[in-house]
Amino acid sequence: MEHLSQFRTALRHFINFKQKQKFEKLVKIRRDQSNLPISQYSSHILSAVGAHQVVIIAGDTGCGKSTQVPQYLLGAGYGKVACTQPRRIACISLAKRVGFETLKEHGTEIAYQVRFEGSKSPATKILFLTEGLLLRQLQTDPLLSWYEVLIVDEVHERHIHGDFLLGILHGLVYRRPDLKLILMSATINIQLFSGYFDDAPVIKVPGRLYPIDLEYVPLPSTCLGPRDKVKRSDRLDPKPYLQVLRRIDEQYPANERGDMLVFLSGMNEIASLMEEVKTYAQQTHRWIVLALHSALSIEEQDKVFDVSPDGIRKCILSTNIAETSITIDGIRFVVDSGKVKEMSYDSQAKMRRLQEFWISRASAEQRKGRAGRTGPGVCYRMYSDSDYDSFSEYSTPEIMRVPLDSLVLQLTALGVSDVRKFPFIEPPSLSNIETSLAFLKEQGALYWNERLTPIGRMLAQLPVDIVVGKMLIMGTLFHVIEPVLTMAAALSVQSPFSRVPLGQNDITVARRPLESEHGDPFTLLNAFEEWVELKGSGGSTSSHQWCRRRGLEQQRFYEMAKLRQQFQEILQEHGLLGDRGGGMRRRGRGERLTDEQLTGLRQARKRHRTENRKRKMLRMDEEGGAQSDSEEVHSGTAELRDLEFKLFHNLSDLQEASALRQSFSLRDLNVLKLVVCSGLYPQLAISDDCNSYRKDSDQVFHTKSKQFVVLHPTSVFATNPEYIDPGQRKSKGSTQPELLSYVDLLETNKPYLVNSMRAPALQTLTLFSQNIDTNSDCTRLVVEEWLELKFVEASSGQQVVSCIQTLRNTWSSMLEAKLESSMKRGESERDYRLEKKVSALEELLASKLAEFLDGVFSYSLSQLSSVAKTHLYKGPPDVTATTPTKTDSSSSVSFVSSESKPHPLKGGWIIQEYLTYDCLLEEGLAAARSDNYLRRVWSCPTCGKTLVISLAEQLQHQASCLVQPQTDEGEQLEEAASAALTRDYHCPVCGETKRLSSIGILKHKRMHAQQQQQGTGQ
């Protein structure tokens, strides 16, 4: 009993100690909160929110708006508050801070939700999430009914998602009078935002900044170029930055706290300066050098919040991510380069440009303010005061300088009838909107009346670029969906391949087995499959060690796995995968998990939360960088991610999919390439004739819209140019010309092809081109008025033209049927007739595509010269000429059927929307061979009929003739095949519009002719 009494006493003392400790912590938190400038405005803010639907809070740096306003709302009884941020790192750090201040467990009442991860639960009351994620929620919940209050933070940054969201909310506040909307920013064009929301009230909150000494340190080369663009010749000179470090070391004692934040324009500049600063840090032992940008893993980003040892300062080299999105305590010195890299889009070249610009005055003030958050500070501006005066007041909104394809598609999916009239706060140019509408129509996402097509509806639900989304949809038509899912996911996240430091050749050697001769998407596929195999093998080598030896970022593989699963679920929900899986069978959280698994998951999450609450101490590594004071600091995070991956992903299915892909034949690989190209087209490049294919020189390519582009340095083809050397391919027996298909065309210091892949030239061009022109005997094909294919034998060219008509008709028919079938799968009675039709068309397309891929055609491929383009076409036909008939044997065009039409500009005859026959001028003595106009006996390999026709009549017949799939449902499939070739026909005689096949149109015309003859006879 005495021992029990002593234990109770000890337990009581321990509980009292913990309560006292918690109380002291709470007192300190409340004291710090009351010292924030915004605390004096809490009642004013709540009164304004109660009285008005929209409130604007313009709070200066350090006022506490981002952390305190959500807490004021929670305390006032608002239970469902969403706070959007432009960047994921801000969502995570703010959720942690607010959770700490409210003494709640992180992930319960205070949570965050970003792409691929989050801590939201049914108990969540305050949710920090990205703008893009809230826009996605609008698709399933157009009224955002789950939320009582929406806070849009950092609205001054004017990201495209932010402006899009404001436009949606502008209309939503009228449909939901109960919804409260709060706009917050540090630097804001108050009149613009207030006027946009019908003169919404504005609450101005001063910042809590300590005195900041401002010094201008202009660089000798500093000068403003046109439109505030930094001249390309400017390069980062590390010397001025090192001089600032030396000045700080000389003027401020080491025992005085105060870290440095350096604002640079981009990751390359950070990497360049980091090498020099690390060398200085090694010499002085006074600095720990850290990087901060969006491409880093969360663990690496979190290091900037850790504490440095006594006598050592942190030197944080950051992009503008630290300008407003996150706050780092302890910053005393700010070095502002005055520059930022922004992405723009050149619609003529179809190329993105990452260019360096001077920042705005608003951004300069934001950067300066970071030096005075926790005490007096110093801001060093690496430009002159006159430069500052010439800066623009605010940055150019992103919506004014980027392509609007995805935005226009999302607006249409949300039911906006005319996107041109959407109430943007500052509308983009009408020409940019029209360009995006035209692109979406070309991709089959919109009808001519700008309504969503079934493909467009699917694309709007896929959280990726349109080209990658289309690749996924096309991948469901063949049995290659497994690798397509992985490729699409890999191309939608940042590359796991980190930059290899100079001198670390062991990383380059370790990566070599992953490299694919087929291109970068296949290299990414190899890396993911190897990582999955390692995860499932249970060997002694951990996936973390495997990634580290190869310079790979494991976080990207987790992101790929999650995104791959998301794609698979969306396609499965829409019936596009049929009864097949996609390599991943999602296991809902908490579903089908054993008690042991649930216990392990809870324990891992608890350890993860415990680690995040620890005060982490940095220590300097041998190179001047940062190491954690314990290797176990991030072990909880790694353990949690690994456990979640194994619990919520089916590893055996992933490994099985990998094994299946590795057994692919060359034909299978080419089918996979064509599926990828179907989404990426027309992003193709042809090699320059003068390429050396040596590692010590750039390999030059040409696209239709941009000449003289080079391979990105990270491309597998840049490090292994022999993969794309035609001479090397010929030595291996491959004589067919190839092109490079690419995901992105990006200009930094040079125009680069990003994520490129080898593609069979003939098949890619003829299957996906919107514009194919031929001469009279089809020995010449011109594609997109850009590339010319010359066949040695006329029969080869004619065979190709014949084959592509069958393939393209079947492909289009099958896609329509599959989408129709997918829409009916949710009905109570399944349409088995339609499903059989889809299955038969799948087999037919696979068979015909295999024949086309296996075909060997002797032809040459070249880019048309500027001179050749001016003398390419025969020109418009005689306007007095009527459509000739088959009885006009004296005419040179007597072979063209009565439903063919002459092309009004090129000449020749329109056989299909994408195919114009005999419009090219003949070369030299080959002009107008008469045998192309003579009829001959010909048996159609498609329908089996024997006809006496000319070449053009043969092509016309093949345009309206589709192979009938060999099934027991012959009659039904014949109807399906005929339906695939029907089109809208408006009869000028009876005035009716009917959907008829080519033969049906002829029969309809014959009917009217007979009626007319009968009438005349009477």
Helices and strands as residue ranges (DSSP letters): H 2-34, G 37-41, H 42-51, E 54-59, H 65-75, E 81-85, H 88-101, E 110-114, E 117-118, E 126-130, H 131-140, E 149-152, G 155-157, H 160-175, E 180-185, H 190-196, E 202-205, E 212-216, G 226-228, H 239-251, E 259-263, H 267-284, E 287-292, H 298-302, G 303-305, E 313-318, H 321-324, E 331-336, E 339-346, E 351-358, H 361-369, G 370-372, E 377-381, H 385-390, G 398-400, H 405-413, G 419-421, H 430-442, H 454-461, H 466-475, H 481-490, H 505-511, G 512-514, H 520-537, H 543-549, H 554-573, H 595-613, E 618-620, E 626-628, H 635-648, H 651-662, H 666-680, E 684-687, E 700-702, E 709-711, H 716-719, G 721-724, H 726-731, E 738-747, E 751-760, H 761-768, E 772-774, E 780-783, E 787-791, H 794-824, H 832-854, E 859-863, H 866-870, E 901-902, E 909-912, E 915-917, G 924-926, G 930-932, E 936-939, E 946-949, H 951-959, H 970-980, E 983-986, E 993-996, H 998-1017
